[in-house]
Amino acid sequence: MFSKKSGESPNSPQSSNPGRERMASKSNSTFSVFGSDIAITGDIKASADLHIDGSVEGDISCSSLVQGETSAVKGAIKAESARLAGTVDGSITARELVILKSAKITGDVFYDALTIEQGAQVEGRFAHRDAKAKAPAATQPATKPELAVAG
């Protein structure tokens, strides 16, 4: 049930779940997996790390989030670290954010550290989290250019 192919290490490029091993190894916390057949309507708040392959219509708040390529999130995401590969329609706030080339993001992105793979699609504004904390949402400058990253 929980076997791996002989000769394949958990961190090898052939692993079916790159990223989860790296992110889960940063802490001793547990993680929860929402499979591709799971559809959730409502907010998710977890102290554990999450791996989501299904769809979520609601806000997500967790320590660490790994989003699979087939996953779709419609709502805000708040996490210490996030690795996004699917579709997100909502704002993202993360200390460490990695947007993979398969990701399609529509919404504003607030980050401390940001990595975007070539080919990722993002429609929204990028702002360092310090800028978000210093300026209330109602008085944020409207002159920040929108940035679209496309491959």
Buried (B, 14 or more C-beta within 10 A) or exposed (E): EEEEEEEEEEEEEEBEEBBBBBBBEEBEEEBEBBEEEEEBEEEBEBEEBBBBBBBBBBBBBBBBBBBBBBBBBBBBBBBBBBBBBBBBBBBBBBEBBBBBEBBBBBBBBBBBEBEBBEEBBBBBBBBEBEEBEEEEEEEBEEEEEEEEBEE
